[in-house]
Amino acid sequence: MAAQEQIKDVLALSRRVIFDPRMSRWTSVAQLLGEVALCGLIIWKVPYTNIDWTAYMQQTEQYLAGERDYHKIAGDTGPLVYPGAHVYIYRALHGLTSSGSDIGRAQVLFGILYLMTLGTVLGTYRAAGAPPWVLALLSLSKRAHSVFLLRLFNDGWAVLGLFAAVAAWQRRWWTAGAGLFALGLGVKMVILLALPAVGAGLWQAVGRDRAVLLAAGMGQVQLLLGYPFLAAYPWSYVSRAFEFTRQFQFKWTVNWRFIGEETFLSRPFSLSLLALHISLLTVFLLGRWMQPSSTGGRAISIPTLFKRLIHPPPKDVQASIARQVTPDFILTSVLSAVVIGCLCARSLHYQFYVYIVWATPFLLWRSGMHMVGVVAVFFAQEWAWNVYPSTDLSSSVVVACLAITVASSWIGIRFPTTR
């Protein structure tokens, strides 16, 4: 009998460790400790691959030599196409790594970046009530480790800014979160994908007037980051760092290869994706992201949205709305906006996976999908992103997994409302 009781106790504890969100406080610590060892092993044993690091260092050296014209700053892999925060980060890395020659030290620094980012992501998941088994998936991506530790891409800095902003907003540190979001955007403009959900969340959390001030503050941060370049060559900086008309090369695409090069490069396909993106953002904005402001959780109409923008609700109603902008709501809305943007992007490159791999597990779990389904989609996605070069099959799986995540988020995710 004693042995049977011990077995029951062990099984009960095991179940708690896997499914009880309260246990994630301890499992996430163990997960991070395991990642420290894994990152060290990867840096020690797996060969570094130079893709953009040398180009980043070449561009940095031109900046250090006094060049401020973005049209003239370039490296082996092309021109400088990232905002000012990217330049300052890699300027610091240039100094810390003997002008970029000490790759081992650079990898250690990016290992620290990876651990900081993963720790932040784990914190946002915990704040939103995710169970330990969902958190465990965050450490199982070969491609994510590669982007940070072996390729030294700038996406790691951008995604840290995004999740650090979410973590701040979950604690209701609205100004700090806005600043962190702006810094992430200052590294890479892909962070703009989250902006519609960020705007909806801030509007409901702090009211129209303060939300406008926070938006203005984020804009001012961009001006400060770009000031040395804007003061000298304003159009050069804006057109390069925030280039919305960039031409996409079919040979590098991870997601839409299966449609063929002719269709991929066509204007109708580009416009179709843009229309789909706008449609999905509108549907999610009215039916999900503005749910704290709705009555009984129903979708808000566009006329009602504009009416509330022009005539904000009374203070007591605004306070009730703000209370419903919970940590769960913030993480869910921001990540769903990012995944929608990735689904509708004409071309995703391998480093873009860091914006996806830490978004889909939470959204799939939050949608109510069974654990088996969540794990299956996660590993199908992981397989597809590790096929190089991408194939018709792998690109189809990439798009299918993103579509499943978006559809599941719409169908399964609701937020409790007291109004």
N, C-alpha and C positions, 0 to 999 in steps of 0.2 A: 504493500500500500504506500509506503514512504517513497519508494522508487517511482511509482505511478504519479504521486503528487509532485515529485521533483520534475518529472517529464512534462506534466501539465504546466508547471511554473515556467519552465524553460520555453515551452511553446507560446505561452501567454506573453512572456517577455519578448520573444522573437517577433511575435505579431505586432507588439507595440513599437519595437524598433523599426519595423517596416512601414506601419500604417499610422501611428499616432503622431500628429503634428507637434505635440509637446516634446517628443523625443528628438526632434530635428535640432534642438539646441546642442545636443551632445553629438549626434551623428554628423552634423556639419563640421564640428571641430575635428573629429576623427577623419572626415573626408579631406579636409584641408591638410592635415598632417600627412595623409597618404599622398596627396598631390605634391607636397614638398619633395618627398622621396622620388616620385615619378618624374617630376620636372628635372631633378638632378640627374636621374638616369638617362633621360632623353638627351639632355645637353651633353652628357658624357659619351654616350654610345651612338647617337644618331647623327649622321653628317649634316652640317649646316648647308643650306641651299641659298645661294645669292640670287635674288630676283630684283628687288628694288633698293636694297640697302646701299649698294655702291652709288646708285643714282641719287639717293637721298643725300649721301655725303658730298657728292659732286655739287649738287644744288646748294647745299649748306656752305660749301667753300666759296661759291660765287656770291652768296649773301654776305659772308664774312669779308669778302673783298670789296664790298660796297655796292654791289648791284641791287637795284630795287625795282627794275622793270621785269615783271613776270613773263613778258614775251621773250626775254633774253636769258632767263634762268632755266637751265635744262641739264639733264644727265643722260647716261647711256640709254635709258629706257624711255626717254621722252621729256617733255617740259614739266615744270612745276605746276601742278593743277590743284593744290590744296591750300586752304586759308592759312592765315598767319600763325595760329597756334601750332600747326604742324612744323613750321619753320623753326619756331623757338624750341620745341621739344627736341627736334633733331640737331639743333645747334647745341643744346646741352649734352645730348648723346655724343656728338662729335668731340666735345671736350673731354667727356668721361671715358672715351674708348680710343684715345690716341689717334684722333682724326678718322675714326672709323676702322682702324686696322686691327684693333683688339676685339675680334669677334666673340671670343669666349666671355669677356666681360659684358659685351652687349647682350649676349644670350642670358647671362645671369640677371641683368637688369630687366630684360623682358620676361624672365621667369618670375621675378618679383611682381612685375606688372600683371602677369597672368594670375598669380595668387591673389593679388589685391582685387582684381576684377571678379574672379570667381567668388571670393569671400563676399564682395558686395552683392553679387547676384544671389548667392545663398541667403543673404540677409533679407533681400526683397521677397524671395520665395517664402521664407519663414514668416515675415510680417503679414503675408497674404494667406497664411494657413496651409501651405502645401505640405504633404506628408514626406517623410524621409526618403521613400522609394523614388519620388519625383526628383528630389534633390540629387540623388545618386546618379541619375542620368546625365547630369551636368558635367560629370567628370569622365564620361565614356566616349568622348569624341576625339578620334585621332586627328582629324582635320583641324579642330580648334587648337590643339596643342601645337600642330605644325605651323599655323598662322602666327602664333605668338613666339614660339621658341626657335623655330628653324627658318622662318622667312622674315621675321622682324618687321612685319607690316605695320603701318600706322593705324590700322583699324582697331587694334587693341586699345589705343589711347582714346579713340572716339567712343568705343562701346563702354569703356570705363566711365566716361563722362555721362553717357546716357543712363546707365544703371545707378551711378552715384546720384544723379538728379532724381531718379525714381525713389531711391532710398531716402533722400532728403524730404521729398514731398510726402512720402508715407509717414514721416514724423511731423508733418505739417510745417516744415521749414521752407516756406514758399520762395522766399528771396534767394536763399542759398541754393535751392534746387534750380531756380531759373539761371543763376550764375553758372552752375555746373553744366547744365544743358547747353548754355551758350559756349562754354569752353569745349565741350565735345563737338559741337557744330563747327567750332573754330579749327578743328583738326580735319574733319571730313564732312562734306555737306550731306552725306547719306542720312545723317541724324535728322534731317528735315522730314523724313518719312513719318516720324512720330509727332510732328508739330500739330496736326489737326486734333489729335486726342489730347495733347498737352494743352492746347488752347481751350478745349471744352472743359477739361479738368480744372484748370486754373480759374476760368470764368465762374464755375459753380462753387469752387472752394473759397474764393476770396472776393467774389463779386466783380462786376464789370469794370469799375474804375480802377481797382488795384490790379486787376488782370492786365489792363491796358498799360499801366505803369511797369509791370513786370515784363511785358512784351517789349516795351520801349527800352528797358534796361538790358534785355538780351540783345537788342539791336545795337545799343551803345557799346556793349562788350565786343561785338563784331567790328565796330568802327575802331575801337582801341587796339584790337589785335592786328587790324590791317593798316593802322595809321602810317607806319613808315613807308608802306607801299602806296597807300591811297594819296598821301601828300605829294608823292613824286610822280606816280603814273596811275591815276585812279582807274581809268578804263581798263588798262592792262591787268590790274589786280582783280577787278570785279569779273571781267570776262574769262579769266583763267581759273581763279579760285572757286567761282560759282558758275561754272560753265554748264548751262542747261541744254545747249545745242551740240554737245559732244557727239561725235560720230562713233558708233559701236562696231567692233570687228567681230564677224561671225566666228572666226577661229578660236576666240577666247571665251565664248559664251558657255555657261554651265547649264542654263535653264531652257532656252528655246531652240536648241540645235535640231530637235526632231521635226521642226516645221520646214526646214530647208533654208538655204542661204538667200534665195530670191525673195521668199516671203519675209524672212527676218529683216532684210534691208529695205523692204517696201514701206512707203508712207502710209498706206491703208492699215497695215499691221501696227505701226507705231501709233496712229490715231485711235485704233481700236483699243489698244492697251491703255491709252490715256483716258478714253471714255469709260472703260471698265474701272479704272482707278478712281475717277471722280464719282462714278455711280456707287461703288462700294463705300467710299468715304462718306457720301451723303446718307446712305442707308444706315451705316453704323453710327454716324453722328446723331441722326434723328431717332434711331431705334435702340441704341445702346449707350453711347457716350454722354447723351443728355438725359439719361434715365433718372438721375437724382432730382432733376428739375421737373420731371413729368408727374402726372397724377395717376397713381395706381400702376406705375411702371409702363404705361402706354407710350407709344412713339409720339414725338412732338412733330407738329407740322412746320413747314418752312415759314409760313406767315406768323405763327406763334413764336418761333425762334427770333425773328426780326423784331417782333413786338416786345419781347423780353430784353432784347439788346437795347432798344430805344428807351424802354421804361423798365428799369430794374425792379425786382420785387422788394417789398418792405423788409426791414431789417430782420424781423422775426422769421419771415419766410426764408430769407437768404441764410439765416443761421441754421434752419432746418435742412436746407439743401446742402450746406457745407458739411454737416455732420455725416451725410451719406457719401461724401467723397472719401471713402475708406482706403486703407492700404491695398485691399483686394481690388477695388475699383481702379485705382491708379495704375497698378501693375497690369491688370487685364486690358485696360483701354490703350495704354501706351504700346504694349507688345502687340496687340491686335492691329494697331495702325502700322507698325513696322512690318508685320507679316503681310498685310494687304499691299503695302508698297513693294515688297520683294516679289510677291506674286505677279504684280503688274509691271515690274521692271523689264525692259526689253533685254537687258544683258546683265547677268550676275556673274562676277568672277569669284574664284575660289576663296579669296579673303573675305568676301561678303558673308560667308557662312557664320562668322562669329556673331552677326546680328540675328541670325535665324536659330542657331543651335541652342541658344539659351532662352529663346522665346517660345518655341513650339511645345516643349514638354509641359510647361505651365498651362498654356492655352488648351492643349488637348485634355489634360487632367481637369482643368476648371470647367470644360464643356460637359463633363460627366462621362466621357468615354471610358470604357472598361480598361483596367490596367493592361491587359493583354493587347488591346488596340493601341494604347499609347506607346507601349514598348515596341510594337511592330512598326508603327509609323516612324518612330525615332530611329530605329536601326535601318529601315528602308532608306530613309533620308540620309543617314550617315554613310551607307554604302554608296549611294548615288554621288555624294559630294567627294568621295574618295576615288572615283573613276577618273583617270587622267590619260589622255584627253577625254572630254565628255563624249558620250555616244547618244544615238537616238533614244536608246532605252534609258540610260542614266538621266538624261535631261527630262524625259517624260516622267520619271519617278520624282525628280526635283519639283517639277510643277505640280504633280499630283499631290505630293505631301503638303505643299503650301496651300493648295486648293482645299484639301481635307481639313487643314487647320483653320482656315478662314471660315469654311462652311460650318464646322463644328462650333466655332466661336459664336457664330450667329445663332445657330439652332439651340445650343445647350446653355449658353451663358446668360443669366439674368441677375440683376442686382436687387436686393431687398429694398423696398421703399416704404417710408412711413407717411407719405403724402397721398 
